[in-house]
């Protein structure tokens, strides 16, 4: 992986989770454990093209593990979080808490 220059730790973190669907992919893998591509697509709601792109980026960044379970067609591929992915989800926990408070009705 090429060396990146970041302004701060948040900049580095946002580089990894940038994109509309990545945090939902992380949530789905944390919630459901190992998932096949189709399961992720239904859970997250992203198009096949975008989901493939984000999964490749998360795999490249060491956040998601891709395992080919069945080689011959139809190929079966499963995705799961790496240890680094679990640590990232733990770090995102307080942000999720903040978001849930924002979603709660006031009054």
Secondary structure by P-SEA (a helix, b strand, c coil): ccbbbbccaaaaaaaaaccccaaaaaaaaaacccccaaaaaaaacccaaaaaaaaaaaaaaccbbbbbccccccbbbbbbbcaaaaaaaaaaaaaaaaaaaaacccc
